[in-house]
């Protein structure tokens, strides 16, 4: 196995493990804001109780996301030095903006959110939480911008600086808003909201099955299920099809790999399940006639380019891309079914809270949504191959030339052991938090005595 292959495996491993956590924190942050708004509007102690409970879980997820995300920053230099030198003048500005503007906002209010729940009033805690969630969303925006530039690069020029070519920025606006950015950002945010709400649904269903914290579990489900259902529908009917159009217009070779299309044709079917064989250049399976043409071009007779239009050296690993892509869209169909069933059981004599088989489905929903987001990321990154920057820089030419095969192999083994320990520790802490459940809410006297603004905090501190 070559050093290049091991570089790819290591980055795929570390990035995939990291990607478990940011979508959960983004989606859970939205739920925390809803809890905070409800607490301010109603003064019902249960909303404060739920906020304090989920804030602890949010802090755990956030910590793992930060710890695993830093690894990618170092890997750009240790594993992909040529890539870093080539795109540093473009990619670096986006990552710097993420750190300076987004992470500072997120980190600045994180302490108030995590440790001020019993010391801040409802309004002040809601403000701190909103700032953290806004910072996390802003952070995700810059990261998606950077990745979108790699998918559909714009606003740059390549210059020979004497020791190799480098990309230089010509328009910061064009780099920020590449052709694929808006649709990819909406797709990522909707997926994150689904992951976060599925976590809440999973815990709520677990409590209902165990007959613990029943009223709080019902409240959690009343908040999370509508958000999950709406995002599942919008994802399947709007953001997903928009992605197909973007890929068709700017990355036709990726689209052909995703659906195993080898010959350019019209009325091209979309597969639900199947197998793509690059040796025979055939794809077999269950398909819907003309659906891919319609999603990609808006017409059932629309033409879709096949892989034969591109050099074979520019093909992605077709069957692998085909499988992970269809895993994503099939899971999306399952989420639609879960949404319809959940809403139906909710309105049908309120059987949602008592239908055990459906509650077990909700318990497993967090695993399914995580698998869907990972498969979507794998589709985007594997489908871009053999390019690390689409049609500009090949992955084979982006690695660090002085890192040996044995060095990468040893580091992969270390990461496997470390991440296995981290994941077990994470699951143990999550299980512990969920088993403990929400603590009793503060008394009315305690709530009334809580300050509701920074000014009151400082005045109280000055008096004492």
Secondary structure, DSSP 8 states (H G I E B T S, - for coil): --HHHHHHHHHHHHHHHHHHHHHHHHHHHHHHHHHHHHHHHH--HHHHHHHHHHHHHHHHHHHHHHHHHHHHHHHHHHT-HHHHHHHHHHHHHHHHHIIIIIIHHHHHHHHHHHH-TTTB-HHHHHHHHHHHHHHHHHHHHHHHHHHHHHHS--SEEEEE-SSSEEEEES-HHHHHT-TTHHHHHHHHHHHHHHHHHHHHHHHHHHHHHHT-SHHHHHHHHHHHHHHHHHHHHHIIIIIHHHHHHHHHHH-HHHHHHHHT--S-EES--EEEEEEEETTTTEEEEEEETTHHHHHHHSSTT-EE--GGGS-GGG---HHHHHHHHHHHHHHHHHHHHHHHHHHHHHHTTTGGGT-HHHHHHHHHHHHHHHHHHHHHHHHHHHHHTTEEETTTEEGGGSS-TT--HHHHHHHHHHHHHHHHHHHHHHHHHHHHHHHH-------HHHHHHSB-SHHHHHHHHHH-
